[in-house]
Amino acid sequence: MHDTRVRVSALQRSVSAALAAVRFGFEEEYVEPRTGYSLDLALPSSRIAIEVDGPFHFLLPDCRGVRKPNGPTLLKRRLLAAAGWRVISVPFFEWDGLHSASERQAYLERMVASQ
């Protein structure tokens, strides 16, 4: 028997709650049928995916302090884009810099609108 339960992080719960306050219809842990990937938050009707990227999605910071996505994260983004999805990344280090609910909601609105 294979355990298919998904563990949702506190970071993802925080992003999901802020998103629910400004946009309706996003589904949590939506399984994309063409790729088999589980999307953190998805609006299937518009093919918008929001990936909440915690520390394990990034390489260690380089000498300038820049954190780049790791190989599996880049592959997932490329495959989802090839399947017609607009992928929005919410990196933990950006989210953690937003301190109020209004800042977080405005951030998500900008991210969804700019894609």
MMTF fields as JSON, N, C-alpha, C and O atoms, coordinates in Angstrom:
{
  "mmtfVersion": "1.0.0",
  "mmtfProducer": "UNKNOWN",
  "numBonds": 459,
  "numAtoms": 460,
  "numGroups": 115,
  "numChains": 1,
  "numModels": 1,
  "chainsPerModel": [1],
  "groupsPerChain": [115],
  "chainIdList": ["A"],
  "bondAtomList": [4, 2, 8, 6, 12, 10, 16, 14, 20, 18, 24, 22, 28, 26, 32, 30, 36, 34, 40, 38, 44, 42, 48, 46, 52, 50, 56, 54, 60, 58, 64, 62, 68, 66, 72, 70, 76, 74, 80, 78, 84, 82, 88, 86, 92, 90, 96, 94, 100, 98, 104, 102, 108, 106, 112, 110, 116, 114, 120, 118, 124, 122, 128, 126, 132, 130, 136, 134, 140, 138, 144, 142, 148, 146, 152, 150, 156, 154, 160, 158, 164, 162, 168, 166, 172, 170, 176, 174, 180, 178, 184, 182, 188, 186, 192, 190, 196, 194, 200, 198, 204, 202, 208, 206, 212, 210, 216, 214, 220, 218, 224, 222, 228, 226, 232, 230, 236, 234, 240, 238, 244, 242, 248, 246, 252, 250, 256, 254, 260, 258, 264, 262, 268, 266, 272, 270, 276, 274, 280, 278, 284, 282, 288, 286, 292, 290, 296, 294, 300, 298, 304, 302, 308, 306, 312, 310, 316, 314, 320, 318, 324, 322, 328, 326, 332, 330, 336, 334, 340, 338, 344, 342, 348, 346, 352, 350, 356, 354, 360, 358, 364, 362, 368, 366, 372, 370, 376, 374, 380, 378, 384, 382, 388, 386, 392, 390, 396, 394, 400, 398, 404, 402, 408, 406, 412, 410, 416, 414, 420, 418, 424, 422, 428, 426, 432, 430, 436, 434, 440, 438, 444, 442, 448, 446, 452, 450, 456, 454],
  "bondOrderList": [1, 1, 1, 1, 1, 1, 1, 1, 1, 1, 1, 1, 1, 1, 1, 1, 1, 1, 1, 1, 1, 1, 1, 1, 1, 1, 1, 1, 1, 1, 1, 1, 1, 1, 1, 1, 1, 1, 1, 1, 1, 1, 1, 1, 1, 1, 1, 1, 1, 1, 1, 1, 1, 1, 1, 1, 1, 1, 1, 1, 1, 1, 1, 1, 1, 1, 1, 1, 1, 1, 1, 1, 1, 1, 1, 1, 1, 1, 1, 1, 1, 1, 1, 1, 1, 1, 1, 1, 1, 1, 1, 1, 1, 1, 1, 1, 1, 1, 1, 1, 1, 1, 1, 1, 1, 1, 1, 1, 1, 1, 1, 1, 1, 1],
  "groupList": [{"groupName": "MET", "atomNameList": ["N", "CA", "C", "O"], "elementList": ["N", "C", "C", "O"], "formalChargeList": [0, 0, 0, 0], "bondAtomList": [1, 0, 2, 1, 3, 2], "bondOrderList": [1, 1, 2], "singleLetterCode": "M", "chemCompType": "L-PEPTIDE LINKING"}, {"groupName": "HIS", "atomNameList": ["N", "CA", "C", "O"], "elementList": ["N", "C", "C", "O"], "formalChargeList": [0, 0, 0, 0], "bondAtomList": [1, 0, 2, 1, 3, 2], "bondOrderList": [1, 1, 2], "singleLetterCode": "H", "chemCompType": "L-PEPTIDE LINKING"}, {"groupName": "ASP", "atomNameList": ["N", "CA", "C", "O"], "elementList": ["N", "C", "C", "O"], "formalChargeList": [0, 0, 0, 0], "bondAtomList": [1, 0, 2, 1, 3, 2], "bondOrderList": [1, 1, 2], "singleLetterCode": "D", "chemCompType": "L-PEPTIDE LINKING"}, {"groupName": "THR", "atomNameList": ["N", "CA", "C", "O"], "elementList": ["N", "C", "C", "O"], "formalChargeList": [0, 0, 0, 0], "bondAtomList": [1, 0, 2, 1, 3, 2], "bondOrderList": [1, 1, 2], "singleLetterCode": "T", "chemCompType": "L-PEPTIDE LINKING"}, {"groupName": "ARG", "atomNameList": ["N", "CA", "C", "O"], "elementList": ["N", "C", "C", "O"], "formalChargeList": [0, 0, 0, 0], "bondAtomList": [1, 0, 2, 1, 3, 2], "bondOrderList": [1, 1, 2], "singleLetterCode": "R", "chemCompType": "L-PEPTIDE LINKING"}, {"groupName": "VAL", "atomNameList": ["N", "CA", "C", "O"], "elementList": ["N", "C", "C", "O"], "formalChargeList": [0, 0, 0, 0], "bondAtomList": [1, 0, 2, 1, 3, 2], "bondOrderList": [1, 1, 2], "singleLetterCode": "V", "chemCompType": "L-PEPTIDE LINKING"}, {"groupName": "SER", "atomNameList": ["N", "CA", "C", "O"], "elementList": ["N", "C", "C", "O"], "formalChargeList": [0, 0, 0, 0], "bondAtomList": [1, 0, 2, 1, 3, 2], "bondOrderList": [1, 1, 2], "singleLetterCode": "S", "chemCompType": "L-PEPTIDE LINKING"}, {"groupName": "ALA", "atomNameList": ["N", "CA", "C", "O"], "elementList": ["N", "C", "C", "O"], "formalChargeList": [0, 0, 0, 0], "bondAtomList": [1, 0, 2, 1, 3, 2], "bondOrderList": [1, 1, 2], "singleLetterCode": "A", "chemCompType": "L-PEPTIDE LINKING"}, {"groupName": "LEU", "atomNameList": ["N", "CA", "C", "O"], "elementList": ["N", "C", "C", "O"], "formalChargeList": [0, 0, 0, 0], "bondAtomList": [1, 0, 2, 1, 3, 2], "bondOrderList": [1, 1, 2], "singleLetterCode": "L", "chemCompType": "L-PEPTIDE LINKING"}, {"groupName": "GLN", "atomNameList": ["N", "CA", "C", "O"], "elementList": ["N", "C", "C", "O"], "formalChargeList": [0, 0, 0, 0], "bondAtomList": [1, 0, 2, 1, 3, 2], "bondOrderList": [1, 1, 2], "singleLetterCode": "Q", "chemCompType": "L-PEPTIDE LINKING"}, {"groupName": "PHE", "atomNameList": ["N", "CA", "C", "O"], "elementList": ["N", "C", "C", "O"], "formalChargeList": [0, 0, 0, 0], "bondAtomList": [1, 0, 2, 1, 3, 2], "bondOrderList": [1, 1, 2], "singleLetterCode": "F", "chemCompType": "L-PEPTIDE LINKING"}, {"groupName": "GLY", "atomNameList": ["N", "CA", "C", "O"], "elementList": ["N", "C", "C", "O"], "formalChargeList": [0, 0, 0, 0], "bondAtomList": [1, 0, 2, 1, 3, 2], "bondOrderList": [1, 1, 2], "singleLetterCode": "G", "chemCompType": "PEPTIDE LINKING"}, {"groupName": "GLU", "atomNameList": ["N", "CA", "C", "O"], "elementList": ["N", "C", "C", "O"], "formalChargeList": [0, 0, 0, 0], "bondAtomList": [1, 0, 2, 1, 3, 2], "bondOrderList": [1, 1, 2], "singleLetterCode": "E", "chemCompType": "L-PEPTIDE LINKING"}, {"groupName": "TYR", "atomNameList": ["N", "CA", "C", "O"], "elementList": ["N", "C", "C", "O"], "formalChargeList": [0, 0, 0, 0], "bondAtomList": [1, 0, 2, 1, 3, 2], "bondOrderList": [1, 1, 2], "singleLetterCode": "Y", "chemCompType": "L-PEPTIDE LINKING"}, {"groupName": "PRO", "atomNameList": ["N", "CA", "C", "O"], "elementList": ["N", "C", "C", "O"], "formalChargeList": [0, 0, 0, 0], "bondAtomList": [1, 0, 2, 1, 3, 2], "bondOrderList": [1, 1, 2], "singleLetterCode": "P", "chemCompType": "L-PEPTIDE LINKING"}, {"groupName": "ILE", "atomNameList": ["N", "CA", "C", "O"], "elementList": ["N", "C", "C", "O"], "formalChargeList": [0, 0, 0, 0], "bondAtomList": [1, 0, 2, 1, 3, 2], "bondOrderList": [1, 1, 2], "singleLetterCode": "I", "chemCompType": "L-PEPTIDE LINKING"}, {"groupName": "CYS", "atomNameList": ["N", "CA", "C", "O"], "elementList": ["N", "C", "C", "O"], "formalChargeList": [0, 0, 0, 0], "bondAtomList": [1, 0, 2, 1, 3, 2], "bondOrderList": [1, 1, 2], "singleLetterCode": "C", "chemCompType": "L-PEPTIDE LINKING"}, {"groupName": "LYS", "atomNameList": ["N", "CA", "C", "O"], "elementList": ["N", "C", "C", "O"], "formalChargeList": [0, 0, 0, 0], "bondAtomList": [1, 0, 2, 1, 3, 2], "bondOrderList": [1, 1, 2], "singleLetterCode": "K", "chemCompType": "L-PEPTIDE LINKING"}, {"groupName": "ASN", "atomNameList": ["N", "CA", "C", "O"], "elementList": ["N", "C", "C", "O"], "formalChargeList": [0, 0, 0, 0], "bondAtomList": [1, 0, 2, 1, 3, 2], "bondOrderList": [1, 1, 2], "singleLetterCode": "N", "chemCompType": "L-PEPTIDE LINKING"}, {"groupName": "TRP", "atomNameList": ["N", "CA", "C", "O"], "elementList": ["N", "C", "C", "O"], "formalChargeList": [0, 0, 0, 0], "bondAtomList": [1, 0, 2, 1, 3, 2], "bondOrderList": [1, 1, 2], "singleLetterCode": "W", "chemCompType": "L-PEPTIDE LINKING"}],
  "groupTypeList": [0, 1, 2, 3, 4, 5, 4, 5, 6, 7, 8, 9, 4, 6, 5, 6, 7, 7, 8, 7, 7, 5, 4, 10, 11, 10, 12, 12, 12, 13, 5, 12, 14, 4, 3, 11, 13, 6, 8, 2, 8, 7, 8, 14, 6, 6, 4, 15, 7, 15, 12, 5, 2, 11, 14, 10, 1, 10, 8, 8, 14, 2, 16, 4, 11, 5, 4, 17, 14, 18, 11, 14, 3, 8, 8, 17, 4, 4, 8, 8, 7, 7, 7, 11, 19, 4, 5, 15, 6, 5, 14, 10, 10, 12, 19, 2, 11, 8, 1, 6, 7, 6, 12, 4, 9, 7, 13, 8, 12, 4, 0, 5, 7, 6, 9],
  "groupIdList": [1, 2, 3, 4, 5, 6, 7, 8, 9, 10, 11, 12, 13, 14, 15, 16, 17, 18, 19, 20, 21, 22, 23, 24, 25, 26, 27, 28, 29, 30, 31, 32, 33, 34, 35, 36, 37, 38, 39, 40, 41, 42, 43, 44, 45, 46, 47, 48, 49, 50, 51, 52, 53, 54, 55, 56, 57, 58, 59, 60, 61, 62, 63, 64, 65, 66, 67, 68, 69, 70, 71, 72, 73, 74, 75, 76, 77, 78, 79, 80, 81, 82, 83, 84, 85, 86, 87, 88, 89, 90, 91, 92, 93, 94, 95, 96, 97, 98, 99, 100, 101, 102, 103, 104, 105, 106, 107, 108, 109, 110, 111, 112, 113, 114, 115],
  "secStructList": [7, 7, 7, 7, 7, 7, 7, 7, 7, 2, 2, 2, 2, 2, 2, 2, 2, 2, 2, 2, 2, 2, 7, 7, 7, 7, 3, 3, 3, 3, 3, 7, 6, 6, 6, 7, 7, 3, 3, 3, 3, 3, 3, 6, 6, 6, 6, 3, 3, 3, 3, 3, 3, 7, 4, 4, 4, 5, 7, 7, 7, 7, 6, 6, 1, 7, 7, 7, 5, 7, 2, 2, 2, 2, 2, 2, 2, 2, 2, 2, 2, 2, 6, 6, 7, 3, 3, 3, 3, 3, 3, 2, 2, 2, 2, 6, 6, 7, 7, 1, 2, 2, 2, 2, 2, 2, 2, 2, 2, 2, 2, 2, 2, 2, 7],
  "xCoordList": [0.84, 0.0, 0.89, 1.841, 0.596, 1.377, 0.619, -0.555, 1.28, 0.662, 0.682, 1.756, -0.488, -0.575, -0.951, -1.218, -0.974, -1.288, -0.184, 0.999, -0.588, 0.354, 0.471, -0.535, 1.677, 1.894, 2.024, 2.929, 1.126, 1.135, 1.913, 1.626, 2.894, 3.731, 2.993, 1.979, 3.518, 2.961, 3.098, 2.222, 4.186, 4.38, 3.271, 2.687, 2.984, 1.923, 0.563, -0.237, 0.287, -0.985, -1.114, -2.198, -0.017, -0.009, -0.297, -1.089, 0.349, 0.117, -1.319, -1.979, -1.793, -3.157, -4.193, -5.159, -3.994, -4.934, -4.94, -6.005, -3.773, -3.7, -4.324, -4.996, -4.105, -4.677, -6.193, -6.88, -6.719, -8.171, -8.848, -10.022, -8.12, -8.682, -8.817, -9.591, -8.063, -8.093, -8.554, -9.022, -8.427, -8.802, -9.527, -9.095, -10.623, -11.373, -11.105, -10.723, -11.308, -11.247, -9.966, -9.897, -8.942, -7.694, -7.878, -8.454, -7.38, -7.437, -6.065, -5.036, -6.072, -4.81, -4.495, -5.383, -3.218, -2.709, -3.466, -3.894, -3.618, -4.27, -3.289, -2.153, -3.719, -2.85, -3.067, -4.161, -2.003, -2.055, -2.019, -1.049, -3.066, -3.184, -2.116, -1.742, -1.623, -0.645, 0.738, 1.45, 1.118, 2.463, 2.484, 3.509, 1.348, 1.287, 1.782, 1.767, 2.222, 2.702, 1.55, 0.455, 1.805, 0.866, 1.226, 2.36, 0.254, 0.482, 0.04, -1.039, 0.858, 0.519, -0.836, -1.711, -1.004, -2.262, -2.504, -1.594, -3.704, -3.975, -5.354, -6.309, -5.429, -6.696, -6.804, -6.426, -7.324, -7.32, -8.019, -7.577, -9.093, -9.826, -8.975, -9.182, -8.022, -7.127, -5.712, -4.849, -5.488, -4.181, -3.083, -2.003, -3.402, -2.434, -2.043, -2.898, -0.75, -0.227, 0.614, 1.438, 0.405, 1.25, 2.009, 1.425, 3.311, 4.183, 4.815, 5.49, 4.6, 5.155, 6.492, 6.55, 7.564, 8.898, 9.658, 10.14, 9.749, 10.501, 11.993, 12.426, 12.778, 14.24, 14.77, 15.811, 14.078, 14.587, 14.392, 14.805, 13.778, 13.615, 14.767, 14.79, 15.72, 16.787, 18.162, 18.339, 19.134, 20.529, 20.954, 20.251, 22.081, 22.615, 22.925, 23.209, 22.875, 23.163, 24.573, 25.514, 24.694, 26.022, 26.776, 26.31, 27.939, 28.772, 28.104, 28.516, 27.066, 26.321, 25.057, 24.298, 24.823, 23.641, 22.405, 21.303, 22.576, 21.447, 21.152, 22.05, 19.875, 19.44, 18.768, 17.792, 19.284, 18.713, 17.954, 18.33, 16.872, 16.11, 16.987, 17.876, 16.721, 17.483, 16.93, 15.91, 17.601, 17.237, 15.819, 15.093, 15.387, 14.015, 12.949, 11.912, 13.203, 12.245, 12.174, 11.085, 13.336, 13.355, 12.671, 11.942, 12.909, 12.279, 10.759, 10.05, 10.26, 8.816, 8.228, 7.196, 8.878, 8.392, 8.356, 7.386, 9.419, 9.477, 8.396, 7.745, 8.205, 7.199, 5.784, 4.943, 5.519, 4.202, 3.973, 2.879, 4.993, 4.869, 4.617, 3.809, 5.298, 5.093, 3.688, 3.165, 3.075, 1.703, 0.666, -0.53, 1.13, 0.215, -0.102, -1.04, 0.653, 0.411, 1.284, 2.428, 0.732, 1.52, 1.925, 1.076, 3.214, 3.714, 4.238, 5.111, 3.698, 4.108, 4.811, 4.254, 6.034, 6.786, 6.662, 6.8, 6.401, 6.408, 7.553, 7.365, 8.751, 9.9, 9.758, 9.262, 10.194, 10.071, 10.732, 10.224, 11.869, 12.603, 11.894, 12.085, 11.085, 10.272, 9.053, 8.714, 8.397, 7.193, 7.518, 6.76, 8.635, 9.012, 9.308, 9.26, 9.61, 9.872, 8.607, 8.673, 7.454, 6.173, 5.568, 5.354, 5.291, 4.93, 3.45, 2.996, 2.694, 1.267, 0.416, 0.876, -0.809, -1.74, -1.94, -2.029, -2.01, -2.226, -1.019, -1.189, 0.192, 1.399, 1.384, 1.713, 1.006, 0.988, -0.089, 0.141, -1.247, -2.324, -1.947, -2.199, -1.344, -0.919, 0.159, 0.159, 1.055, 2.106, 1.499, 1.894, 0.537, -0.095, -0.888, -0.866, -1.58, -2.314, -1.355, -1.64, -0.226, 0.77, 1.304, 1.449, 1.595, 2.159, 1.172, 1.558, -0.092, -1.081, -1.377, -1.538, -1.449, -1.764, -0.609, -0.847, 0.624, 1.781, 2.112, 2.918, 1.522, 1.847, 1.118, 1.278],
  "yCoordList": [-1.164, 0.0, 1.235, 1.311, 2.197, 3.427, 4.579, 4.799, 5.308, 6.444, 7.648, 8.118, 8.152, 9.269, 10.58, 11.575, 10.586, 11.823, 12.847, 12.51, 14.08, 15.164, 15.963, 16.274, 16.292, 17.131, 18.574, 18.914, 19.4, 20.808, 21.572, 21.458, 22.344, 23.09, 24.3, 24.738, 24.823, 26.047, 27.201, 28.063, 27.215, 28.239, 28.176, 29.199, 26.972, 26.819, 27.198, 27.832, 26.827, 27.204, 28.72, 29.268, 29.392, 30.848, 31.501, 32.44, 31.0, 31.527, 31.255, 32.127, 30.063, 29.684, 30.577, 31.001, 30.862, 31.707, 33.126, 33.725, 33.668, 35.021, 35.057, 36.025, 34.017, 33.954, 33.86, 34.494, 33.09, 32.934, 34.259, 34.451, 35.17, 36.471, 37.39, 38.347, 37.103, 38.007, 37.35, 38.037, 36.052, 35.333, 34.047, 33.317, 33.777, 32.56, 31.528, 31.869, 30.278, 29.218, 28.427, 27.428, 28.842, 28.075, 26.803, 26.817, 25.704, 24.403, 24.068, 24.329, 23.488, 23.043, 21.623, 20.779, 21.379, 20.051, 19.449, 18.295, 20.244, 19.797, 18.926, 19.334, 17.733, 16.843, 17.133, 16.947, 17.595, 17.935, 16.635, 15.883, 16.361, 15.041, 14.709, 13.544, 15.692, 15.393, 15.077, 14.23, 15.758, 15.568, 14.688, 14.088, 14.609, 13.866, 14.657, 14.157, 15.889, 16.715, 17.198, 17.458, 17.314, 17.929, 19.406, 19.76, 20.265, 21.707, 22.225, 21.875, 23.047, 23.559, 24.256, 23.95, 25.184, 25.907, 26.046, 26.415, 25.759, 25.8, 26.36, 26.137, 27.097, 27.558, 26.88, 27.458, 25.645, 24.857, 25.532, 25.383, 26.265, 26.901, 27.925, 28.151, 28.549, 29.529, 28.999, 29.675, 27.794, 27.135, 27.977, 28.18, 28.457, 29.186, 28.296, 27.805, 28.1, 27.303, 28.205, 28.977, 28.105, 28.803, 27.748, 26.912, 27.808, 26.889, 27.616, 28.629, 27.109, 27.688, 27.001, 25.833, 27.747, 27.15, 27.424, 28.531, 26.389, 26.456, 26.291, 26.22, 26.23, 26.17, 25.008, 25.141, 23.873, 22.705, 22.808, 21.91, 23.877, 24.104, 24.925, 25.207, 25.308, 26.204, 25.655, 24.875, 26.094, 25.828, 26.755, 27.715, 26.478, 27.383, 28.725, 28.774, 29.803, 31.117, 31.174, 30.592, 31.895, 32.064, 33.17, 33.654, 33.573, 34.554, 35.923, 36.743, 36.174, 37.434, 37.281, 38.237, 36.08, 35.839, 35.47, 35.421, 35.208, 34.871, 33.381, 32.543, 33.074, 31.671, 31.321, 31.963, 30.304, 29.868, 28.566, 27.751, 28.366, 27.114, 25.915, 26.005, 24.791, 23.578, 22.857, 23.262, 21.805, 21.075, 20.534, 20.78, 19.801, 19.273, 20.376, 20.2, 21.498, 22.609, 23.201, 23.488, 23.389, 23.916, 22.955, 23.386, 21.656, 20.662, 20.714, 20.713, 20.76, 20.82, 22.057, 21.971, 23.211, 24.443, 24.322, 24.733, 23.756, 23.605, 22.665, 22.955, 21.553, 20.592, 21.154, 20.933, 21.874, 22.487, 23.56, 23.656, 24.368, 25.39, 24.734, 25.227, 23.639, 22.926, 22.339, 22.144, 22.056, 21.53, 22.657, 22.404, 23.904, 25.022, 25.792, 26.59, 25.572, 26.251, 27.493, 27.507, 28.537, 29.695, 29.414, 29.324, 29.276, 28.887, 30.116, 30.823, 30.359, 31.468, 30.869, 30.025, 31.316, 30.84, 31.85, 33.055, 31.35, 32.173, 31.644, 30.715, 32.249, 31.795, 32.153, 33.225, 31.256, 31.454, 32.74, 33.402, 33.107, 34.283, 35.585, 36.599, 35.574, 36.748, 36.803, 37.858, 35.648, 35.593, 35.98, 36.711, 35.49, 35.781, 37.263, 37.74, 37.992, 39.425, 40.271, 41.481, 39.637, 40.338, 40.132, 38.993, 41.208, 41.059, 41.197, 40.712, 41.841, 42.017, 41.271, 40.945, 41.013, 40.342, 41.165, 40.606, 42.478, 43.317, 43.276, 43.299, 43.215, 43.091, 41.76, 41.71, 40.704, 39.38, 39.294, 38.733, 39.847, 39.833, 40.658, 40.239, 41.831, 42.679, 41.969, 42.062, 41.278, 40.522, 39.475, 39.358, 38.718, 37.676, 38.275, 37.741, 39.361, 40.04, 40.453, 40.235, 41.045, 41.449, 40.254, 40.308, 39.171, 37.994, 37.383, 37.009, 37.28, 36.68, 37.61, 37.143, 38.905, 39.865, 40.016, 40.279, 39.859, 40.099, 38.927, 39.066, 37.825, 36.64, 36.65, 35.729],
  "zCoordList": [0.0, 0.0, 0.0, 0.779, -0.859, -0.965, -0.322, -0.621, 0.553, 1.241, 0.306, -0.068, -0.076, -1.009, -0.33, -1.004, 0.988, 1.698, 1.477, 1.436, 1.338, 1.128, 2.411, 3.049, 2.785, 3.961, 3.493, 2.731, 3.949, 3.585, 4.656, 5.848, 4.219, 5.163, 5.725, 5.181, 6.813, 7.395, 6.405, 6.324, 5.66, 4.638, 3.595, 3.237, 3.11, 2.111, 2.688, 2.0, 3.92, 4.554, 4.644, 4.445, 4.941, 5.044, 3.69, 3.604, 2.638, 1.286, 0.858, 0.293, 1.122, 0.752, 1.426, 0.791, 2.708, 3.446, 2.889, 2.743, 2.579, 2.014, 0.626, 0.268, -0.147, -1.498, -1.44, -2.24, -0.517, -0.392, -0.065, -0.385, 0.567, 0.916, -0.296, -0.266, -1.368, -2.532, -3.833, -4.741, -3.926, -5.147, -4.775, -3.882, -5.46, -5.194, -6.282, -7.401, -5.939, -6.928, -6.984, -7.699, -6.249, -6.262, -5.454, -4.367, -6.001, -5.332, -4.766, -5.389, -3.583, -2.983, -3.428, -3.548, -3.668, -4.028, -5.212, -5.176, -6.243, -7.478, -8.256, -8.496, -8.651, -9.427, -10.904, -11.435, -11.559, -12.974, -13.771, -13.679, -14.553, -15.181, -16.225, -16.362, -16.954, -18.012, -17.456, -17.996, -16.377, -15.839, -14.597, -14.273, -13.9, -12.647, -11.454, -10.329, -11.684, -10.579, -9.717, -10.214, -8.425, -7.502, -7.421, -7.098, -7.716, -7.672, -6.313, -5.833, -5.699, -4.369, -4.389, -3.578, -5.308, -5.481, -6.976, -7.718, -7.421, -8.85, -9.131, -8.386, -10.234, -10.781, -12.143, -13.162, -12.159, -13.393, -14.573, -15.712, -14.324, -15.428, -16.17, -17.362, -15.48, -16.103, -16.287, -16.846, -15.814, -15.903, -15.241, -15.795, -14.035, -13.227, -12.052, -11.315, -11.892, -10.776, -9.889, -10.379, -8.589, -7.631, -6.848, -6.159, -6.97, -6.259, -5.089, -5.274, -3.892, -2.676, -2.445, -2.061, -2.686, -2.694, -1.399, -1.158, -0.582, 0.667, 0.42, -0.73, 1.481, 1.363, 0.535, -0.108, 0.535, -0.192, -1.698, -2.432, -2.17, -3.606, -4.179, -5.376, -3.334, -3.753, -3.417, -2.481, -4.221, -3.916, -2.79, -2.473, -2.194, -1.18, -1.837, -3.034, -1.079, -1.671, -2.257, -1.717, -3.379, -3.981, -3.241, -2.209, -3.762, -3.068, -2.945, -2.125, -3.763, -3.669, -2.839, -2.682, -2.305, -1.486, -2.286, -1.738, -3.586, -4.455, -4.347, -4.421, -4.17, -4.101, -5.416, -5.807, -6.103, -7.378, -7.173, -6.331, -7.952, -7.839, -8.188, -9.034, -7.521, -7.804, -9.041, -9.6, -9.452, -10.673, -10.689, -11.653, -9.655, -9.677, -9.746, -10.386, -9.094, -9.131, -10.531, -11.029, -11.173, -12.542, -13.517, -14.411, -13.342, -14.215, -14.085, -15.091, -12.866, -12.644, -13.31, -13.976, -13.136, -13.759, -15.278, -15.914, -15.86, -17.324, -17.839, -18.842, -17.165, -17.619, -17.48, -18.351, -16.399, -16.243, -17.3, -17.857, -17.581, -18.628, -19.988, -20.776, -20.26, -21.526, -21.619, -22.717, -20.463, -20.434, -20.433, -20.289, -20.596, -20.736, -19.463, -19.445, -18.407, -17.137, -17.017, -17.469, -16.402, -15.987, -14.55, -13.663, -14.327, -13.008, -12.287, -12.789, -11.111, -10.258, -9.044, -8.341, -8.813, -7.655, -6.53, -6.744, -5.328, -4.121, -3.251, -2.466, -3.397, -2.61, -1.129, -0.783, -0.277, 1.17, 1.635, 2.539, 1.023, 1.495, 1.12, 1.791, 0.068, -0.252, 0.672, 1.209, 0.849, 1.687, 3.13, 3.768, 3.632, 5.013, 5.229, 6.363, 4.17, 4.265, 4.31, 4.527, 4.104, 4.141, 5.523, 5.938, 6.236, 7.644, 7.955, 8.991, 7.093, 7.399, 6.376, 5.282, 6.748, 5.841, 4.578, 3.486, 4.71, 3.529, 2.594, 1.375, 3.138, 2.298, 1.536, 0.351, 2.22, 1.59, 0.509, -0.562, 0.795, -0.201, -1.428, -2.558, -1.214, -2.331, -3.162, -4.39, -2.505, -3.187, -4.114, -5.274, -3.596, -4.406, -5.555, -6.664, -5.313, -6.392, -7.508, -8.685, -7.143, -8.143, -8.918, -10.139, -8.196, -8.848, -9.839, -10.947, -9.45, -10.33, -11.511, -12.638, -11.263, -12.323, -13.311, -14.49, -12.862, -13.733, -14.649, -15.57, -14.413, -15.223, -16.546, -17.346]
}
